[in-house]
Amino acid sequence: MTEVTVDWRAVAIDSLRAAADDFAVRAQLQETSRDSARPGTGRHHHHAHSATLWRLAEQSLRARISELELPSAP
């Protein structure tokens, strides 16, 4: 019988990377909506703010991914 070893760290990093990619797509959608709205309107502000939040969330996840990818200290 063969034992299966799962690298849970790699699984977690892959999951975080997928979430960050999804956040980037959501930010892009909000930026597209922002760009189609008239500047100075509530709709424009809402989409601009939402895009900023999605980008910040994406950057936070990508920073955490970078930390997790660093070699472990012995």
N, CA, C and O atoms as a DFTB+ gen file, in Angstrom:
296 C
 N C O
     1  1       0.836      -1.170       0.000
     2  2       0.000       0.000       0.000
     3  2       0.893       1.249       0.000
     4  3       1.893       1.298       0.716
     5  1       0.532       2.248      -0.797
     6  2       1.310       3.471      -0.910
     7  2       0.661       4.571      -0.079
     8  3      -0.548       4.794      -0.143
     9  1       1.486       5.243       0.690
    10  2       0.993       6.350       1.521
    11  2       1.015       7.631       0.697
    12  3       1.985       7.914      -0.007
    13  1      -0.052       8.390       0.793
    14  2      -0.160       9.655       0.074
    15  2       0.208      10.784       1.031
    16  3      -0.327      10.878       2.136
    17  1       1.116      11.626       0.597
    18  2       1.522      12.771       1.397
    19  2       0.960      14.033       0.752
    20  3       1.110      14.256      -0.450
    21  1       0.321      14.841       1.564
    22  2      -0.261      16.088       1.065
    23  2       0.550      17.252       1.626
    24  3       0.780      17.339       2.832
    25  1       0.971      18.130       0.748
    26  2       1.679      19.334       1.168
    27  2       0.631      20.414       1.426
    28  3       0.240      21.156       0.525
    29  1       0.187      20.479       2.687
    30  2      -0.893      21.399       3.038
    31  2      -0.495      22.856       2.845
    32  3      -1.345      23.703       2.571
    33  1       0.774      23.145       2.984
    34  2       1.248      24.513       2.762
    35  2       1.019      24.904       1.308
    36  3       0.534      26.001       1.028
    37  1       1.363      24.018       0.384
    38  2       1.167      24.285      -1.044
    39  2      -0.319      24.413      -1.373
    40  3      -0.715      25.245      -2.191
    41  1      -1.130      23.585      -0.732
    42  2      -2.581      23.661      -0.949
    43  2      -3.107      25.018      -0.478
    44  3      -3.916      25.648      -1.158
    45  1      -2.644      25.455       0.682
    46  2      -3.079      26.755       1.216
    47  2      -2.631      27.898       0.309
    48  3      -3.401      28.820       0.038
    49  1      -1.392      27.836      -0.157
    50  2      -0.876      28.882      -1.049
    51  2      -1.667      28.916      -2.349
    52  3      -1.998      29.992      -2.845
    53  1      -1.971      27.758      -2.900
    54  2      -2.774      27.704      -4.131
    55  2      -4.166      28.301      -3.915
    56  3      -4.687      29.004      -4.781
    57  1      -4.756      28.019      -2.768
    58  2      -6.085      28.565      -2.454
    59  2      -6.025      30.082      -2.309
    60  3      -6.898      30.793      -2.807
    61  1      -4.993      30.575      -1.625
    62  2      -4.837      32.026      -1.475
    63  2      -4.585      32.694      -2.818
    64  3      -5.094      33.784      -3.080
    65  1      -3.803      32.042      -3.666
    66  2      -3.522      32.591      -4.992
    67  2      -4.807      32.665      -5.831
    68  3      -5.029      33.645      -6.542
    69  1      -5.638      31.642      -5.747
    70  2      -6.916      31.647      -6.480
    71  2      -7.820      32.763      -5.971
    72  3      -8.486      33.433      -6.761
    73  1      -7.846      32.966      -4.657
    74  2      -8.656      34.045      -4.082
    75  2      -8.130      35.403      -4.534
    76  3      -8.916      36.285      -4.881
    77  1      -6.814      35.581      -4.534
    78  2      -6.232      36.853      -4.972
    79  2      -6.555      37.118      -6.442
    80  3      -6.854      38.251      -6.818
    81  1      -6.497      36.089      -7.260
    82  2      -6.849      36.245      -8.674
    83  2      -8.319      36.649      -8.826
    84  3      -8.659      37.482      -9.667
    85  1      -9.178      36.052      -8.010
    86  2     -10.602      36.402      -8.044
    87  2     -10.805      37.845      -7.604
    88  3     -11.605      38.569      -8.197
    89  1     -10.084      38.266      -6.568
    90  2     -10.185      39.654      -6.104
    91  2      -9.740      40.613      -7.204
    92  3     -10.330      41.681      -7.366
    93  1      -8.707      40.244      -7.960
    94  2      -8.227      41.099      -9.050
    95  2      -9.296      41.242     -10.130
    96  3      -9.489      42.327     -10.678
    97  1      -9.982      40.157     -10.432
    98  2     -11.070      40.208     -11.423
    99  2     -12.193      41.113     -10.924
   100  3     -12.725      41.926     -11.680
   101  1     -12.548      40.972      -9.665
   102  2     -13.614      41.806      -9.097
   103  2     -13.226      43.281      -9.107
   104  3     -14.059      44.144      -9.385
   105  1     -11.962      43.570      -8.804
   106  2     -11.491      44.955      -8.846
   107  2     -11.587      45.505     -10.265
   108  3     -12.008      46.643     -10.473
   109  1     -11.195      44.689     -11.232
   110  2     -11.257      45.122     -12.632
   111  2     -12.700      45.425     -13.050
   112  3     -12.950      46.397     -13.763
   113  1     -13.637      44.601     -12.612
   114  2     -15.052      44.855     -12.920
   115  2     -15.518      46.175     -12.314
   116  3     -16.241      46.938     -12.955
   117  1     -15.105      46.440     -11.080
   118  2     -15.481      47.697     -10.431
   119  2     -14.829      48.887     -11.130
   120  3     -15.451      49.940     -11.270
   121  1     -13.577      48.725     -11.572
   122  2     -12.895      49.799     -12.291
   123  2     -13.575      50.077     -13.628
   124  3     -13.675      51.231     -14.047
   125  1     -14.034      49.040     -14.289
   126  2     -14.753      49.210     -15.554
   127  2     -16.064      49.959     -15.318
   128  3     -16.424      50.856     -16.080
   129  1     -16.771      49.580     -14.255
   130  2     -18.026      50.272     -13.927
   131  2     -17.756      51.723     -13.539
   132  3     -18.508      52.625     -13.908
   133  1     -16.675      51.937     -12.791
   134  2     -16.302      53.301     -12.401
   135  2     -16.031      54.151     -13.635
   136  3     -16.470      55.298     -13.723
   137  1     -15.298      53.571     -14.590
   138  2     -14.928      54.328     -15.789
   139  2     -16.124      54.645     -16.676
   140  3     -16.097      55.609     -17.441
   141  1     -17.172      53.835     -16.573
   142  2     -18.357      54.101     -17.395
   143  2     -19.328      55.056     -16.699
   144  3     -20.283      55.526     -17.318
   145  1     -19.096      55.341     -15.439
   146  2     -19.969      56.267     -14.690
   147  2     -19.470      57.701     -14.856
   148  3     -18.292      57.951     -15.108
   149  1     -20.398      58.614     -14.708
   150  2     -20.044      60.017     -14.812
   151  2     -19.268      60.443     -13.563
   152  3     -19.728      60.207     -12.446
   153  1     -18.101      61.065     -13.734
   154  2     -17.313      61.495     -12.573
   155  2     -18.113      62.420     -11.652
   156  3     -18.891      63.262     -12.102
   157  1     -17.896      62.235     -10.367
   158  2     -18.561      63.082      -9.382
   159  2     -19.908      62.556      -8.912
   160  3     -20.504      63.125      -7.998
   161  1     -20.395      61.486      -9.516
   162  2     -21.685      60.932      -9.116
   163  2     -21.490      59.888      -8.015
   164  3     -20.381      59.407      -7.783
   165  1     -22.568      59.558      -7.358
   166  2     -22.526      58.524      -6.332
   167  2     -22.114      57.179      -6.917
   168  3     -21.372      56.426      -6.285
   169  1     -22.585      56.879      -8.102
   170  2     -22.238      55.615      -8.764
   171  2     -20.740      55.538      -9.028
   172  3     -20.120      54.501      -8.796
   173  1     -20.162      56.626      -9.507
   174  2     -18.730      56.680      -9.771
   175  2     -17.953      56.473      -8.464
   176  3     -17.012      55.680      -8.414
   177  1     -18.345      57.178      -7.432
   178  2     -17.673      57.069      -6.135
   179  2     -17.791      55.649      -5.577
   180  3     -16.815      55.089      -5.077
   181  1     -18.980      55.079      -5.666
   182  2     -19.209      53.724      -5.140
   183  2     -18.282      52.713      -5.810
   184  3     -17.639      51.913      -5.130
   185  1     -18.213      52.746      -7.128
   186  2     -17.379      51.793      -7.850
   187  2     -15.889      52.058      -7.618
   188  3     -15.100      51.116      -7.549
   189  1     -15.504      53.317      -7.500
   190  2     -14.103      53.642      -7.216
   191  2     -13.702      53.105      -5.851
   192  3     -12.639      52.503      -5.700
   193  1     -14.553      53.324      -4.864
   194  2     -14.277      52.847      -3.510
   195  2     -14.233      51.317      -3.474
   196  3     -13.346      50.731      -2.853
   197  1     -15.174      50.689      -4.127
   198  2     -15.228      49.233      -4.163
   199  2     -13.989      48.661      -4.849
   200  3     -13.427      47.671      -4.379
   201  1     -13.560      49.263      -5.941
   202  2     -12.360      48.802      -6.641
   203  2     -11.135      48.913      -5.735
   204  3     -10.280      48.027      -5.719
   205  1     -11.062      50.003      -4.989
   206  2      -9.940      50.188      -4.060
   207  2      -9.916      49.097      -3.007
   208  3      -8.855      48.558      -2.693
   209  1     -11.074      48.768      -2.460
   210  2     -11.143      47.725      -1.435
   211  2     -10.735      46.365      -1.994
   212  3     -10.010      45.620      -1.334
   213  1     -11.191      46.034      -3.199
   214  2     -10.805      44.766      -3.811
   215  2      -9.311      44.728      -4.084
   216  3      -8.680      43.692      -3.876
   217  1      -8.726      45.833      -4.545
   218  2      -7.284      45.883      -4.816
   219  2      -6.487      45.731      -3.513
   220  3      -5.475      45.031      -3.484
   221  1      -6.941      46.382      -2.445
   222  2      -6.256      46.252      -1.158
   223  2      -6.309      44.816      -0.651
   224  3      -5.319      44.302      -0.132
   225  1      -7.451      44.174      -0.799
   226  2      -7.590      42.780      -0.381
   227  2      -6.672      41.886      -1.212
   228  3      -6.031      40.979      -0.682
   229  1      -6.615      42.148      -2.512
   230  2      -5.732      41.372      -3.387
   231  2      -4.270      41.549      -2.970
   232  3      -3.531      40.569      -2.866
   233  1      -3.853      42.790      -2.731
   234  2      -2.466      43.059      -2.334
   235  2      -2.130      42.398      -1.003
   236  3      -1.027      41.885      -0.817
   237  1      -3.079      42.414      -0.088
   238  2      -2.860      41.782       1.215
   239  2      -2.642      40.278       1.055
   240  3      -1.729      39.711       1.655
   241  1      -3.473      39.646       0.255
   242  2      -3.312      38.212       0.020
   243  2      -1.994      37.895      -0.675
   244  3      -1.313      36.936      -0.312
   245  1      -1.641      38.685      -1.658
   246  2      -0.393      38.427      -2.377
   247  2       0.820      38.623      -1.455
   248  3       1.816      37.911      -1.586
   249  1       0.738      39.574      -0.535
   250  2       1.821      39.755       0.440
   251  2       1.923      38.529       1.344
   252  3       3.022      38.056       1.632
   253  1       0.797      38.027       1.782
   254  2       0.789      36.837       2.636
   255  2       1.320      35.623       1.877
   256  3       2.048      34.810       2.445
   257  1       0.967      35.495       0.615
   258  2       1.472      34.402      -0.216
   259  2       2.996      34.480      -0.296
   260  3       3.682      33.467      -0.161
   261  1       3.524      35.689      -0.516
   262  2       4.976      35.866      -0.587
   263  2       5.650      35.435       0.710
   264  3       6.708      34.807       0.688
   265  1       5.029      35.776       1.847
   266  2       5.576      35.372       3.141
   267  2       5.583      33.845       3.280
   268  3       6.553      33.263       3.766
   269  1       4.513      33.220       2.857
   270  2       4.409      31.766       2.978
   271  2       5.365      31.025       2.045
   272  3       5.775      29.899       2.326
   273  1       5.712      31.672       0.935
   274  2       6.602      31.037      -0.031
   275  2       8.079      31.133       0.365
   276  3       8.919      30.440      -0.208
   277  1       8.395      31.984       1.340
   278  2       9.778      32.071       1.793
   279  2      10.193      30.746       2.435
   280  3       9.386      30.069       3.072
   281  1      11.462      30.393       2.254
   282  2      11.908      29.139       2.869
   283  2      11.761      29.203       4.402
   284  3      12.016      30.234       5.023
   285  1      11.357      28.105       4.970
   286  2      11.196      28.023       6.429
   287  2      12.558      28.042       7.091
   288  3      13.525      27.482       6.576
   289  1      12.619      28.692       8.235
   290  2      13.859      28.707       9.017
   291  2      14.038      27.336       9.672
   292  3      13.057      26.715      10.081
   293  1      15.271      26.864       9.775
   294  2      15.489      25.534      10.364
   295  2      15.187      25.492      11.844
   296  3      15.325      24.443      12.473
